């Protein structure tokens, strides 16, 4: 009864909503404007919570407010509470209509055009009323999206994970980088090619200093040759593929982009090895977070799709 009298009856979802708005805006005045309520109401809610919990939730200054350590702990709880409520509503909607729903998926750039594209293509055909929100980002940014519960699951290279303390991972397949050319390019008719033979060709390449640039450079050096000079430096895989489709360029892309059911039929993977470029690709989720039925359906479809890559 002591906990219930002190906390349970005094903290409401509306109060947590106000706390989140204050933290996000960094100002009680701005939070009040966002929520369309008066600033004294916001100040009173924060003050009442601080008295109920016996701690200061925000440090005040002329520049605005900043969550204290205790405030950040409450914010984490608030985000989790709203997330659970949202997931519950989604599950009710799914149980009443399994063919509809919304899902937010995070993905590294390579998987956007690979496993994520393939799964969405398949599910959207089976369930045309489903809505997918795809958030492309680098691996570290995806961690933040998961922890902030802005995406429900993410697809990323598992080897790059550096903070597994609150993340769960499931490896789907091992993926190397491959060299592709347009089907009309003379190299597309060769059955065996040494990497050294391609050095003087016209290449489209990742931007210097990026993770993929370092992978490709290391692959050439591992075979004892210097990497070629690229004619076009560009990060998006889609543009590199389009340049390869012209037949005038060679491009390096993750294997799954070229081999999934949604593959680019105007390019061909060359029979040449890029050593030391293989990485584990998988699903990343937040520990102890209950996944929605739609997320579980997406993951199961991803597992089945990944089997084709492994074969």
C-alpha positions as CSV (number, residue, x, y, z in Angstrom):
1,X,0.0,0.0,0.0
2,X,2.9,2.4,0.7
3,X,4.1,2.2,-2.9
4,X,0.6,2.4,-4.3
5,X,-0.2,5.4,-2.1
6,X,3.0,7.2,-2.9
7,X,3.6,6.4,-6.5
8,X,0.9,4.2,-8.1
9,X,-1.9,6.7,-7.6
10,X,0.1,9.8,-8.3
11,X,1.9,9.0,-11.6
12,X,-0.4,8.9,-14.7
13,X,0.3,8.4,-18.3
14,X,-0.5,12.1,-18.9
15,X,2.2,13.0,-16.5
16,X,4.7,10.8,-18.3
17,X,3.7,12.3,-21.6
18,X,4.5,15.7,-20.2
19,X,7.8,14.5,-18.9
20,X,8.7,13.2,-22.3
21,X,7.7,16.4,-24.0
22,X,9.8,18.5,-21.6
23,X,12.8,16.3,-22.1
24,X,12.5,16.4,-25.9
25,X,12.0,20.1,-26.2
26,X,14.4,21.1,-23.4
27,X,12.0,23.7,-22.2
28,X,8.8,23.7,-20.1
29,X,7.4,26.6,-22.2
30,X,8.1,24.8,-25.5
31,X,6.6,21.6,-24.1
32,X,3.5,23.5,-23.1
33,X,3.2,24.9,-26.6
34,X,3.6,21.4,-28.2
35,X,1.0,19.9,-25.9
36,X,-1.4,22.9,-26.2
37,X,-1.6,23.4,-22.4
38,X,-0.4,26.2,-20.2
39,X,3.2,26.4,-18.9
40,X,2.0,26.5,-15.2
41,X,0.3,23.1,-15.7
42,X,3.6,21.7,-17.1
43,X,5.5,23.1,-14.1
44,X,3.0,21.8,-11.6
45,X,3.1,18.3,-13.1
46,X,6.9,18.2,-13.0
47,X,6.9,19.6,-9.4
48,X,4.3,17.1,-8.2
49,X,6.3,14.2,-9.7
50,X,9.5,15.4,-8.0
51,X,7.8,15.6,-4.7
52,X,6.2,12.2,-5.1
53,X,9.5,10.6,-6.1
54,X,11.6,12.6,-3.7
55,X,14.2,13.5,-6.3
56,X,14.9,16.2,-8.8
57,X,14.0,15.2,-12.4
58,X,15.3,18.2,-14.3
59,X,18.0,20.8,-13.7
60,X,16.7,24.3,-14.5
61,X,18.7,27.1,-16.0
62,X,18.2,30.2,-18.2
63,X,18.9,28.1,-21.2
64,X,16.2,25.6,-20.4
65,X,16.0,22.2,-18.6
66,X,18.1,19.1,-18.7
67,X,17.1,15.7,-17.2
68,X,19.0,14.6,-14.1
69,X,20.2,11.0,-13.7
70,X,16.9,10.3,-11.9
71,X,15.0,12.1,-14.7
72,X,16.7,9.9,-17.4
73,X,15.7,6.8,-15.4
74,X,12.1,7.9,-15.4
75,X,12.3,8.8,-19.1
76,X,13.5,5.3,-19.9
77,X,10.5,3.9,-17.9
78,X,8.1,6.2,-19.6
79,X,9.3,5.3,-23.1
80,X,9.0,1.6,-22.2
81,X,5.5,2.1,-20.8
82,X,4.2,3.9,-23.9
83,X,5.9,1.3,-26.1
84,X,4.2,-1.5,-24.3
85,X,0.9,0.2,-24.6
86,X,1.5,0.9,-28.3
87,X,2.4,-2.8,-28.8
88,X,-0.7,-3.9,-27.0
89,X,-2.9,-1.8,-29.2
90,X,-1.1,-3.1,-32.3
91,X,-1.6,-6.7,-31.1
92,X,-5.3,-6.1,-30.6
93,X,-5.5,-4.6,-34.1
94,X,-3.6,-7.5,-35.5
95,X,-5.8,-10.1,-33.7
96,X,-8.9,-8.5,-35.2
97,X,-7.3,-8.1,-38.7
98,X,-4.1,-10.0,-39.3
99,X,-3.8,-8.6,-42.9
100,X,-3.3,-5.1,-41.7
101,X,-0.9,-3.2,-39.4
102,X,2.2,-1.0,-39.3
103,X,5.8,-1.9,-38.7
104,X,8.9,0.3,-38.3
105,X,12.1,-1.5,-39.5
106,X,15.6,-0.2,-39.3
107,X,18.2,-1.3,-41.8
108,X,21.8,-0.7,-42.8
109,X,22.0,0.7,-46.4
110,X,23.1,-2.7,-47.9
111,X,20.2,-4.6,-46.4
112,X,17.7,-2.0,-47.6
113,X,18.2,-3.2,-51.1
114,X,18.7,-6.8,-50.0
115,X,16.8,-8.8,-47.3
116,X,14.5,-5.9,-46.2
117,X,13.4,-5.2,-49.8
118,X,12.9,-8.9,-50.5
119,X,10.7,-9.4,-47.3
120,X,8.6,-6.3,-47.9
121,X,8.1,-7.4,-51.5
122,X,6.8,-10.8,-50.4
123,X,4.7,-9.6,-47.5
124,X,3.1,-6.7,-49.3
125,X,1.9,-9.1,-52.0
126,X,0.3,-11.4,-49.4
127,X,-1.0,-8.6,-47.2
128,X,-1.5,-5.5,-49.3
129,X,-3.0,-3.4,-46.4
130,X,0.2,-3.7,-44.3
131,X,2.2,-0.5,-43.9
132,X,6.0,-0.6,-43.5
133,X,8.2,2.3,-42.3
134,X,11.9,1.6,-43.3
135,X,14.6,3.7,-41.5
136,X,18.0,3.3,-43.3
137,X,20.9,4.2,-41.0
138,X,24.4,3.2,-40.1
139,X,24.9,0.5,-37.5
140,X,25.5,2.7,-34.5
141,X,22.6,4.9,-35.4
142,X,20.4,1.8,-35.6
143,X,21.3,1.0,-32.0
144,X,20.0,4.4,-31.0
145,X,16.8,3.9,-32.9
146,X,16.2,0.5,-31.2
147,X,17.0,1.8,-27.7
148,X,14.7,4.8,-28.2
149,X,12.1,2.4,-29.5
150,X,11.7,4.3,-32.7
151,X,12.1,1.0,-34.7
152,X,11.0,-2.4,-33.6
153,X,13.8,-4.4,-35.3
154,X,16.8,-3.8,-37.4
155,X,18.9,-5.6,-40.0
156,X,22.7,-5.0,-39.8
157,X,26.1,-6.7,-40.0
158,X,26.5,-8.6,-36.7
159,X,30.3,-8.3,-36.8
160,X,30.0,-4.5,-36.3
161,X,28.0,-4.8,-33.1
162,X,30.0,-3.3,-30.3
163,X,27.3,-2.8,-27.6
164,X,25.5,-6.1,-27.0
165,X,24.6,-5.4,-23.4
166,X,20.9,-4.5,-24.2
167,X,20.6,-5.9,-27.8
168,X,19.7,-9.4,-29.0
169,X,21.1,-10.7,-32.3
170,X,20.2,-13.5,-34.7
171,X,22.5,-14.3,-37.6
172,X,20.7,-14.9,-40.8
173,X,23.5,-15.6,-43.3
174,X,27.1,-14.9,-44.1
175,X,27.5,-12.4,-46.9
176,X,30.6,-11.4,-48.9
177,X,31.1,-8.5,-51.3
178,X,30.9,-9.4,-55.0
179,X,31.9,-7.7,-58.3
180,X,29.1,-7.0,-60.7
181,X,28.9,-5.8,-64.3
182,X,26.2,-5.2,-66.9
183,X,25.1,-8.4,-68.8
184,X,26.4,-6.9,-72.0
185,X,29.9,-6.3,-70.7
186,X,32.5,-8.8,-72.1
187,X,33.6,-9.8,-68.6
188,X,30.1,-11.2,-68.0
189,X,30.9,-14.0,-70.5
190,X,34.0,-15.1,-68.6
191,X,33.8,-18.3,-66.4
192,X,37.0,-17.6,-64.4
193,X,38.6,-14.3,-63.6
194,X,41.5,-13.3,-61.4
195,X,41.1,-10.0,-59.5
196,X,44.3,-8.7,-60.9
197,X,42.8,-8.8,-64.4
198,X,40.2,-6.2,-63.4
199,X,42.6,-3.5,-62.0
200,X,42.6,-1.4,-65.2
201,X,38.8,-1.5,-65.7
202,X,36.5,1.5,-65.0
203,X,35.2,1.1,-61.4
204,X,32.5,2.7,-59.4
205,X,33.6,2.7,-55.8
206,X,32.4,3.6,-52.2
207,X,33.5,7.0,-50.9
208,X,37.1,7.1,-49.5
209,X,37.3,6.5,-45.8
210,X,34.0,4.6,-45.5
211,X,33.7,1.1,-44.0
212,X,33.0,-0.4,-47.4
213,X,35.9,1.4,-49.0
214,X,38.3,-0.1,-46.4
215,X,36.8,-3.6,-47.0
216,X,37.4,-3.4,-50.8
217,X,40.8,-1.9,-50.5
218,X,41.8,-4.7,-48.0
219,X,40.4,-7.3,-50.5
220,X,42.8,-6.1,-53.2
221,X,45.8,-5.8,-50.9
222,X,45.1,-9.3,-49.6
223,X,45.7,-10.7,-53.1
224,X,49.0,-8.7,-53.4
225,X,47.8,-6.0,-55.7
226,X,47.0,-2.3,-55.3
227,X,43.4,-1.3,-55.5
228,X,42.4,0.4,-58.8
229,X,41.6,4.1,-59.2
230,X,37.8,4.5,-59.4
231,X,36.1,6.5,-62.1
232,X,33.1,7.3,-59.9
233,X,32.9,7.5,-56.1
234,X,29.4,7.1,-54.7
235,X,28.0,5.5,-51.5
236,X,24.4,4.4,-52.5
237,X,24.5,0.8,-53.7
238,X,21.6,1.6,-56.1
239,X,23.6,4.1,-58.0
240,X,26.6,1.8,-58.3
241,X,24.3,-0.9,-59.6
242,X,22.8,1.4,-62.1
243,X,26.2,2.4,-63.4
244,X,27.2,-1.3,-63.7
245,X,24.0,-1.9,-65.7
246,X,25.3,0.4,-68.4
247,X,28.0,-2.1,-69.1
248,X,30.7,0.5,-68.8
249,X,31.6,0.1,-65.1
250,X,32.4,-2.6,-62.5
251,X,30.9,-2.2,-59.1
252,X,31.3,-3.9,-55.7
253,X,28.1,-4.6,-53.8
254,X,26.9,-7.0,-51.1
255,X,26.1,-10.4,-52.6
256,X,22.5,-10.4,-51.3
257,X,21.6,-7.3,-53.4
258,X,22.4,-9.2,-56.6
259,X,21.0,-12.6,-55.5
260,X,17.7,-12.1,-53.7
261,X,14.4,-12.7,-55.6
262,X,14.2,-8.9,-56.2
263,X,17.7,-9.0,-57.8
264,X,18.8,-6.7,-60.6
265,X,18.6,-8.9,-63.7
266,X,20.6,-6.4,-65.8
267,X,23.8,-7.2,-63.9
268,X,25.8,-10.3,-63.4
269,X,28.0,-11.4,-60.5
270,X,31.5,-12.1,-61.8
271,X,33.3,-15.3,-60.9
272,X,36.1,-13.5,-58.9
273,X,36.8,-13.7,-55.2
274,X,37.0,-10.7,-52.9
275,X,38.8,-12.1,-49.9
276,X,38.2,-10.9,-46.3
277,X,34.9,-9.2,-47.1
278,X,32.5,-11.8,-45.7
279,X,30.3,-10.5,-42.8
280,X,27.5,-12.0,-40.7
281,X,24.1,-10.4,-41.5
282,X,21.3,-10.6,-39.0
283,X,18.4,-9.3,-37.0
284,X,18.9,-7.0,-34.1
285,X,16.3,-6.3,-31.4
286,X,16.1,-4.7,-28.0
287,X,16.4,-7.2,-25.1
288,X,13.2,-7.8,-23.1
289,X,11.1,-6.0,-25.6
290,X,8.0,-7.9,-26.6
291,X,7.7,-8.0,-30.4
292,X,4.4,-7.3,-32.1
293,X,2.8,-10.1,-34.2
294,X,3.7,-8.2,-37.4
295,X,7.3,-8.0,-36.3
296,X,7.3,-11.7,-35.6
297,X,5.8,-12.3,-39.0
298,X,8.5,-10.1,-40.7
299,X,11.3,-12.0,-38.9
300,X,9.9,-15.4,-39.9
301,X,9.7,-14.3,-43.5
302,X,13.3,-12.9,-43.3
303,X,14.5,-16.3,-42.0
304,X,12.8,-18.1,-44.9
305,X,14.2,-15.6,-47.4
306,X,17.7,-15.9,-45.9
307,X,17.7,-19.7,-46.6
308,X,17.9,-18.9,-50.3
309,X,21.0,-16.8,-49.7
310,X,22.6,-19.6,-47.7
311,X,21.9,-22.1,-50.5
